[in-house]
Amino acid sequence: MQMYDCPKFDSCSAPICPLSRKIEYQSMGNGERVCFYLTEYQKFNSEASFKVLGLEELCEAMSQAMDEIHSKPHTSIYLKRALQLASQSSSRMARGIELKNQSVGVA
């Protein structure tokens, strides 16, 4: 999957893109944006949300990115901290799915 295949490609301003190149060669500063899908991947049961939305390939790319993040000692500390914080909040993707189901009357 290429970064221009990402649904958020046109509006993304994250300095680290898991679809661009190896994360260890990318950098970010404190407070900079983090890839939406990478933060969503940190959430409880995130794979189900990716699947419901038809984003299985993107989910696999996030999985590979996380493997790289955890295995490389030079990954940005700001990225690691942002992802740790993201794991503690609710999923915007799951909430969107829930709202959509409510609007069409799916229980």
DSSP file (Angstrom, degrees, kcal/mol; ACC not computed):
  #  RESIDUE AA STRUCTURE BP1 BP2  ACC     N-H-->O    O-->H-N    N-H-->O    O-->H-N    TCO  KAPPA ALPHA  PHI   PSI    X-CA   Y-CA   Z-CA
    1    1 A M              0   0    0      0, 0.0     2,-0.2     0, 0.0     5,-0.0   0.000 360.0 360.0 360.0 135.7    0.0    0.0    0.0
    2    2 A Q    >   -     0   0    0      1,-0.1     3,-1.9     0, 0.0     4,-0.4  -0.651 360.0-113.7 -99.5 157.5    1.3    3.4   -0.9
    3    3 A M  G >  S+     0   0    0     16,-0.6     3,-1.3     1,-0.3     6,-0.1   0.820 116.0  60.3 -62.8 -29.6    0.8    6.6    1.1
    4    4 A Y  G 3  S+     0   0    0      1,-0.3    -1,-0.3    15,-0.1     6,-0.1   0.582  95.6  64.1 -74.9  -6.6   -1.3    8.1   -1.6
    5    5 A D  G <  S+     0   0    0     -3,-1.9    -1,-0.3     4,-0.1    -2,-0.2   0.560  78.2 109.7 -85.7 -10.9   -3.7    5.2   -1.2
    6    6 A C  S X  S-     0   0    0     -3,-1.3     3,-1.8    -4,-0.4     4,-0.3  -0.441  74.4-132.7 -67.3 134.8   -4.5    6.3    2.4
    7    7 A P  T 3  S+     0   0    0      0, 0.0     3,-0.2     0, 0.0    -1,-0.1   0.746 108.1  45.4 -60.0 -22.9   -8.1    7.7    2.7
    8    8 A K  T >> S+     0   0    0      1,-0.2     4,-1.2     2,-0.1     3,-1.0   0.260  78.8 112.6-102.4  11.1   -6.6   10.7    4.6
    9    9 A F  G X4 S+     0   0    0     -3,-1.8     3,-0.6     1,-0.3    -1,-0.2   0.884  75.1  49.9 -53.5 -47.2   -3.7   11.4    2.2
   10   10 A D  G 34 S+     0   0    0     -4,-0.3    -1,-0.3     1,-0.2    -2,-0.1   0.732 121.3  33.1 -68.8 -22.1   -5.0   14.8    0.9
   11   11 A S  G <4 S+     0   0    0     -3,-1.0    -1,-0.2    -4,-0.1     2,-0.2   0.395  90.8 114.6-114.7   2.5   -5.7   16.2    4.4
   12   12 A C    <<  +     0   0    0     -4,-1.2    23,-0.1    -3,-0.6    -3,-0.0  -0.511  29.2 171.4 -81.4 140.1   -2.9   14.7    6.4
   13   13 A S        +     0   0    0     -2,-0.2    20,-0.3    21,-0.1    -1,-0.1   0.133  31.5 134.3-129.1  19.4   -0.2   16.7    8.0
   14   14 A A        -     0   0    0      1,-0.1    20,-0.1    18,-0.1    -2,-0.0  -0.529  50.7-145.3 -70.7 132.4    1.5   14.1   10.1
   15   15 A P  S    S+     0   0    0      0, 0.0     2,-0.6     0, 0.0    12,-0.3   0.720  86.8  59.2 -72.9 -19.6    5.3   14.2    9.8
   16   16 A I        -     0   0    0     17,-0.4    19,-0.5    10,-0.1     7,-0.1  -0.949  66.8-175.0-113.3 120.4    5.6   10.5   10.2
   17   17 A C    >>  -     0   0    0     -2,-0.6     3,-1.4     1,-0.1     4,-0.9  -0.956  18.6-156.3-115.1 117.4    3.7    8.3    7.7
   18   18 A P  T 34 S+     0   0    0      0, 0.0     5,-0.1     0, 0.0    -1,-0.1   0.690  97.7  51.0 -63.8 -16.2    3.7    4.6    8.2
   19   19 A L  T 34 S+     0   0    0      1,-0.1   -16,-0.6   -16,-0.1   -15,-0.1   0.525 100.4  65.5 -96.3  -7.4    3.1    4.1    4.5
   20   20 A S  T <4 S-     0   0    0     -3,-1.4     2,-0.3     1,-0.3   -17,-0.1   0.980 111.9 -48.9 -81.8 -62.4    5.9    6.4    3.3
   21   21 A R  S  < S-     0   0    0     -4,-0.9    -1,-0.3     0, 0.0     5,-0.1  -0.908  86.9 -34.6-162.2-179.0    9.2    4.8    4.3
   22   22 A K    >   -     0   0    0     -2,-0.3     3,-1.5     1,-0.2     4,-0.2  -0.236  51.4-137.4 -54.3 131.4   10.8    3.2    7.3
   23   23 A I  G >  S+     0   0    0      1,-0.3     3,-2.0     2,-0.2    53,-0.2   0.823  98.8  68.2 -62.3 -32.9    9.7    5.0   10.4
   24   24 A E  G 3  S+     0   0    0      1,-0.3    -1,-0.3    51,-0.1    -2,-0.1   0.730  99.5  51.3 -62.4 -19.4   13.2    5.0   11.9
   25   25 A Y  G <  S+     0   0    0     -3,-1.5     2,-0.3     2,-0.0    -1,-0.3   0.402 100.5  77.2 -96.8   1.9   14.2    7.5    9.1
   26   26 A Q    <   -     0   0    0     -3,-2.0     2,-0.3    -4,-0.2    50,-0.3  -0.757  64.4-161.6-107.7 156.8   11.3    9.9    9.8
   27   27 A S        -     0   0    0    -12,-0.3     2,-0.3    -2,-0.3    48,-0.0  -0.946  10.7-176.5-138.3 159.8   11.2   12.3   12.7
   28   28 A M        -     0   0    0     -2,-0.3    50,-0.3     4,-0.0     2,-0.2  -0.983  18.3-130.6-149.2 157.1    8.7   14.4   14.6
   29   29 A G    >   -     0   0    0     -2,-0.3     3,-1.7     1,-0.1     2,-0.1  -0.553  45.2 -70.2-103.4 172.1    8.7   17.0   17.3
   30   30 A N  T 3  S+     0   0    0      1,-0.3    -1,-0.1    -2,-0.2     3,-0.1  -0.398 119.2  13.6 -61.6 130.3    6.8   17.3   20.5
   31   31 A G  T 3  S+     0   0    0      1,-0.3    -1,-0.3    -2,-0.1     3,-0.1   0.390  91.1 135.9  86.0  -3.7    3.1   18.1   19.9
   32   32 A E    <   -     0   0    0     -3,-1.7    -1,-0.3     1,-0.1   -18,-0.1  -0.393  63.8 -87.2 -74.9 157.5    3.2   17.4   16.1
   33   33 A R        -     0   0    0    -20,-0.3   -17,-0.4    -3,-0.1     2,-0.4  -0.208  37.8-146.7 -61.8 152.2    0.3   15.5   14.6
   34   34 A V        -     0   0    0    -20,-0.1   -21,-0.1   -19,-0.1     5,-0.1  -0.945  36.1 -84.2-120.5 144.4    0.4   11.7   14.5
   35   35 A C     >  -     0   0    0    -19,-0.5     4,-2.2    -2,-0.4     5,-0.2  -0.192  35.5-138.0 -46.9 125.6   -1.1    9.6   11.7
   36   36 A F  H  > S+     0   0    0      1,-0.2     4,-2.5     2,-0.2     5,-0.2   0.916 102.3  46.7 -54.6 -48.3   -4.8    9.1   12.4
   37   37 A Y  H  > S+     0   0    0      1,-0.2     4,-1.8     2,-0.2    -1,-0.2   0.820 109.0  54.4 -70.3 -30.3   -4.8    5.4   11.5
   38   38 A L  H  4 S+     0   0    0      2,-0.2     4,-0.5     1,-0.2    -1,-0.2   0.898 111.7  44.8 -68.8 -39.2   -1.7    4.7   13.5
   39   39 A T  H >< S+     0   0    0     -4,-2.2     3,-1.1     1,-0.2     4,-0.3   0.892 112.1  52.2 -70.3 -38.1   -3.4    6.2   16.6
   40   40 A E  H >< S+     0   0    0     -4,-2.5     3,-1.5     1,-0.3    -2,-0.2   0.845 100.0  63.3 -64.9 -32.3   -6.6    4.3   15.9
   41   41 A Y  T 3< S+     0   0    0     -4,-1.8    -1,-0.3     1,-0.3     5,-0.2   0.730  94.7  62.6 -63.7 -20.9   -4.6    1.1   15.6
   42   42 A Q  T <  S+     0   0    0     -3,-1.1    -1,-0.3    -4,-0.5    -2,-0.2   0.654  85.4 101.1 -78.0 -15.8   -3.7    1.5   19.3
   43   43 A K  S X  S-     0   0    0     -3,-1.5     3,-1.5    -4,-0.3     4,-0.2  -0.246  88.0 -86.2 -74.4 158.0   -7.4    1.3   20.4
   44   44 A F  T 3  S-     0   0    0      1,-0.3    -1,-0.1    43,-0.2    47,-0.1  -0.418 111.7  -0.9 -60.4 130.5   -9.1   -1.7   21.9
   45   45 A N  T >> S+     0   0    0     -2,-0.1     4,-1.0     1,-0.1     3,-0.8   0.791  83.2 152.6  60.1  32.6  -10.4   -4.0   19.2
   46   46 A S  H <>  +     0   0    0     -3,-1.5     4,-2.3     1,-0.2     5,-0.2   0.822  61.1  66.8 -64.1 -31.8   -9.2   -1.7   16.4
   47   47 A E  H 3> S+     0   0    0      1,-0.2     4,-2.2     2,-0.2    -1,-0.2   0.864  97.6  55.1 -59.1 -34.6   -8.8   -4.5   13.9
   48   48 A A  H <> S+     0   0    0     -3,-0.8     4,-2.6     2,-0.2    -1,-0.2   0.900 107.3  49.2 -65.1 -40.6  -12.6   -5.0   13.9
   49   49 A S  H  X S+     0   0    0     -4,-1.0     4,-1.9     2,-0.2    -2,-0.2   0.926 110.8  49.4 -64.8 -44.4  -13.1   -1.3   13.1
   50   50 A F  H  <>S+     0   0    0     -4,-2.3     5,-3.4     1,-0.2     4,-0.2   0.913 112.8  48.8 -58.9 -42.1  -10.6   -1.5   10.2
   51   51 A K  H ><5S+     0   0    0     -4,-2.2     3,-1.6    -5,-0.2    -2,-0.2   0.928 108.7  51.1 -65.9 -46.2  -12.4   -4.6    8.9
   52   52 A V  H 3<5S+     0   0    0     -4,-2.6    -1,-0.2     1,-0.3    -2,-0.2   0.862 112.5  48.1 -59.1 -35.8  -15.9   -3.1    9.1
   53   53 A L  T 3<5S-     0   0    0     -4,-1.9    -1,-0.3    -5,-0.2    -2,-0.2   0.429 116.9-114.0 -86.4   1.2  -14.7   -0.1    7.1
   54   54 A G  T < 5S+     0   0    0     -3,-1.6     3,-0.2    -4,-0.2    -3,-0.2   0.808  79.3 126.3  72.8  29.2  -12.9   -2.2    4.5
   55   55 A L     >< +     0   0    0     -5,-3.4     4,-2.3    -6,-0.2    -4,-0.2  -0.180  16.5 131.0-112.5  39.2   -9.5   -1.1    5.5
   56   56 A E  H  > S+     0   0    0      1,-0.2     4,-2.3     2,-0.2    -1,-0.2   0.887  73.8  51.3 -60.4 -40.7   -7.8   -4.4    6.1
   57   57 A E  H  > S+     0   0    0     -3,-0.2     4,-1.9     1,-0.2    -1,-0.2   0.895 110.7  48.7 -65.3 -38.9   -4.8   -3.6    4.0
   58   58 A L  H  > S+     0   0    0      2,-0.2     4,-2.0     1,-0.2    -1,-0.2   0.882 109.0  53.8 -66.7 -38.3   -4.3   -0.3    5.9
   59   59 A C  H  X S+     0   0    0     -4,-2.3     4,-2.2     1,-0.2    -2,-0.2   0.909 107.6  50.3 -61.2 -43.2   -4.7   -2.3    9.2
   60   60 A E  H  X S+     0   0    0     -4,-2.3     4,-2.2     1,-0.2    -1,-0.2   0.884 108.7  52.2 -63.4 -38.6   -1.9   -4.6    8.1
   61   61 A A  H  X S+     0   0    0     -4,-1.9     4,-2.1     1,-0.2    -1,-0.2   0.878 109.3  49.5 -65.0 -37.3    0.3   -1.6    7.2
   62   62 A M  H  X S+     0   0    0     -4,-2.0     4,-2.4     2,-0.2    -2,-0.2   0.873 108.8  53.4 -68.8 -36.7   -0.3   -0.2   10.8
   63   63 A S  H  X S+     0   0    0     -4,-2.2     4,-2.0     2,-0.2    -2,-0.2   0.926 110.1  46.8 -61.8 -45.4    0.6   -3.6   12.3
   64   64 A Q  H  X S+     0   0    0     -4,-2.2     4,-2.0     1,-0.2    -2,-0.2   0.889 110.8  52.7 -64.1 -39.1    3.9   -3.6   10.3
   65   65 A A  H  X S+     0   0    0     -4,-2.1     4,-2.7     1,-0.2    -2,-0.2   0.904 108.2  50.7 -63.4 -40.9    4.6    0.0   11.4
   66   66 A M  H  X S+     0   0    0     -4,-2.4     4,-2.6     2,-0.2    -1,-0.2   0.883 106.6  54.5 -65.8 -37.3    4.0   -0.9   15.1
   67   67 A D  H  X S+     0   0    0     -4,-2.0     4,-1.4     1,-0.2    -1,-0.2   0.921 111.5  45.5 -59.2 -42.8    6.4   -3.9   14.7
   68   68 A E  H  X S+     0   0    0     -4,-2.0     4,-1.6     2,-0.2    -2,-0.2   0.916 111.1  52.3 -66.7 -43.2    9.0   -1.4   13.4
   69   69 A I  H  < S+     0   0    0     -4,-2.7     6,-0.2     1,-0.2    -2,-0.2   0.912 113.3  43.9 -59.9 -43.5    8.3    1.1   16.2
   70   70 A H  H  < S+     0   0    0     -4,-2.6    -1,-0.2     1,-0.2    -2,-0.2   0.755 116.6  46.3 -75.1 -23.7    8.7   -1.5   18.9
   71   71 A S  H  < S+     0   0    0     -4,-1.4    -1,-0.2    -5,-0.2    -2,-0.2   0.640  98.2  75.2 -95.3 -14.4   11.9   -3.0   17.4
   72   72 A K    ><  -     0   0    0     -4,-1.6     3,-1.2    -3,-0.2    -1,-0.1  -0.874  61.0-158.6-105.3 122.6   13.9    0.1   16.6
   73   73 A P  T 3  S+     0   0    0      0, 0.0    -1,-0.1     0, 0.0    -4,-0.0   0.691  89.0  61.1 -70.5 -17.4   15.5    2.0   19.5
   74   74 A H  T 3  S+     0   0    0      2,-0.1     3,-0.1     3,-0.0     2,-0.1   0.323  70.9 128.1 -95.7   9.4   15.8    5.2   17.5
   75   75 A T  S <  S-     0   0    0     -3,-1.2   -51,-0.1    -6,-0.2   -48,-0.1  -0.400  76.7 -85.5 -63.7 141.4   12.0    5.7   17.0
   76   76 A S     >  -     0   0    0    -50,-0.3     4,-2.2   -53,-0.2     5,-0.2  -0.180  27.8-145.3 -50.7 129.4   10.9    9.2   18.1
   77   77 A I  H  > S+     0   0    0      1,-0.2     4,-2.3     2,-0.2     5,-0.2   0.821 102.2  57.8 -66.4 -29.2   10.1    9.3   21.8
   78   78 A Y  H  > S+     0   0    0    -50,-0.3     4,-2.3     2,-0.2    -1,-0.2   0.889 106.4  47.9 -68.0 -38.4    7.3   11.8   20.9
   79   79 A L  H  > S+     0   0    0      2,-0.2     4,-2.4     1,-0.2     5,-0.2   0.938 111.4  49.7 -65.8 -46.7    5.7    9.2   18.6
   80   80 A K  H  X S+     0   0    0     -4,-2.2     4,-2.0     1,-0.2    -2,-0.2   0.909 112.7  47.4 -59.6 -42.3    6.0    6.5   21.2
   81   81 A R  H  X S+     0   0    0     -4,-2.3     4,-2.3     2,-0.2    -1,-0.2   0.913 111.0  51.0 -66.0 -43.1    4.4    8.7   23.9
   82   82 A A  H  X S+     0   0    0     -4,-2.3     4,-2.2     1,-0.2    -2,-0.2   0.887 111.3  48.3 -62.7 -39.2    1.6    9.8   21.5
   83   83 A L  H  X S+     0   0    0     -4,-2.4     4,-1.5     2,-0.2    -1,-0.2   0.868 109.4  52.5 -69.9 -36.1    0.8    6.2   20.7
   84   84 A Q  H  < S+     0   0    0     -4,-2.0     4,-0.4    -5,-0.2    -2,-0.2   0.918 112.0  46.1 -64.8 -42.3    0.7    5.3   24.4
   85   85 A L  H >< S+     0   0    0     -4,-2.3     3,-1.5     1,-0.2     4,-0.3   0.888 108.1  56.9 -65.7 -39.0   -1.7    8.1   25.1
   86   86 A A  H >< S+     0   0    0     -4,-2.2     3,-1.4     1,-0.3    -1,-0.2   0.835  97.6  62.5 -61.4 -32.8   -3.8    7.1   22.1
   87   87 A S  T 3< S+     0   0    0     -4,-1.5    -1,-0.3     1,-0.3   -43,-0.2   0.685 100.1  55.6 -67.1 -16.3   -4.2    3.6   23.5
   88   88 A Q  T <  S+     0   0    0     -3,-1.5    -1,-0.3    -4,-0.4     2,-0.2   0.440  99.0  71.2 -97.3  -1.2   -6.0    5.1   26.5
   89   89 A S  S <  S-     0   0    0     -3,-1.4     2,-0.1    -4,-0.3    -3,-0.0  -0.692  88.3 -92.0-113.5 168.3   -8.7    7.0   24.6
   90   90 A S        -     0   0    0     -2,-0.2     2,-0.4     1,-0.1    -1,-0.1  -0.322  44.2-100.0 -78.4 161.4  -11.8    5.9   22.7
   91   91 A S     >  -     0   0    0      1,-0.2     4,-1.7   -47,-0.1     5,-0.1  -0.669  18.4-162.0 -86.3 126.3  -11.8    5.1   19.0
   92   92 A R  H  > S+     0   0    0     -2,-0.4     4,-2.2     2,-0.2    -1,-0.2   0.839  95.5  54.2 -71.8 -33.8  -13.2    7.7   16.6
   93   93 A M  H  > S+     0   0    0      2,-0.2     4,-2.2     1,-0.2     5,-0.2   0.940 109.4  46.4 -65.0 -46.1  -13.5    5.0   14.0
   94   94 A A  H  > S+     0   0    0      1,-0.2     4,-2.4     2,-0.2    -2,-0.2   0.894 112.2  51.1 -63.9 -39.7  -15.6    2.8   16.3
   95   95 A R  H  X S+     0   0    0     -4,-1.7     4,-2.6     2,-0.2    -1,-0.2   0.899 109.0  51.2 -64.3 -40.6  -17.7    5.8   17.3
   96   96 A G  H  X S+     0   0    0     -4,-2.2     4,-2.4     2,-0.2    -2,-0.2   0.895 110.2  49.0 -62.6 -40.7  -18.3    6.7   13.6
   97   97 A I  H  X S+     0   0    0     -4,-2.2     4,-2.5     2,-0.2    -2,-0.2   0.919 111.4  50.2 -63.6 -43.5  -19.4    3.1   12.9
   98   98 A E  H  X S+     0   0    0     -4,-2.4     4,-2.1     2,-0.2    -2,-0.2   0.917 111.7  47.0 -61.5 -45.5  -21.7    3.2   15.9
   99   99 A L  H  X S+     0   0    0     -4,-2.6     4,-2.1     2,-0.2    -1,-0.2   0.897 111.6  50.9 -64.0 -41.2  -23.3    6.5   14.8
  100  100 A K  H  X S+     0   0    0     -4,-2.4     4,-1.3     1,-0.2    -2,-0.2   0.920 110.3  49.5 -63.0 -43.3  -23.7    5.2   11.3
  101  101 A N  H  <>S+     0   0    0     -4,-2.5     5,-3.0     1,-0.2     4,-0.4   0.876 110.0  51.5 -63.8 -36.9  -25.4    2.1   12.5
  102  102 A Q  H ><5S+     0   0    0     -4,-2.1     3,-0.7     3,-0.2    -1,-0.2   0.882 106.9  53.5 -65.8 -38.6  -27.8    4.1   14.7
  103  103 A S  H 3<5S+     0   0    0     -4,-2.1    -1,-0.2     1,-0.2    -2,-0.2   0.771 113.7  41.8 -70.3 -25.5  -28.8    6.4   11.8
  104  104 A V  T 3<5S-     0   0    0     -4,-1.3    -1,-0.2    -5,-0.1    -2,-0.2   0.380 117.6-110.8-101.8   3.7  -29.7    3.4    9.6
  105  105 A G  T < 5 +     0   0    0     -3,-0.7     2,-0.4    -4,-0.4    -3,-0.2   0.740  62.2 152.6  79.1  24.1  -31.4    1.6   12.5
  106  106 A V      <       0   0    0     -5,-3.0    -1,-0.3    -6,-0.2    -2,-0.1  -0.749 360.0 360.0 -86.9 131.6  -29.0   -1.3   13.0
  107  107 A A              0   0    0     -2,-0.4    -1,-0.1    -5,-0.0    -5,-0.1   0.457 360.0 360.0 -84.3 360.0  -28.9   -2.7   16.5
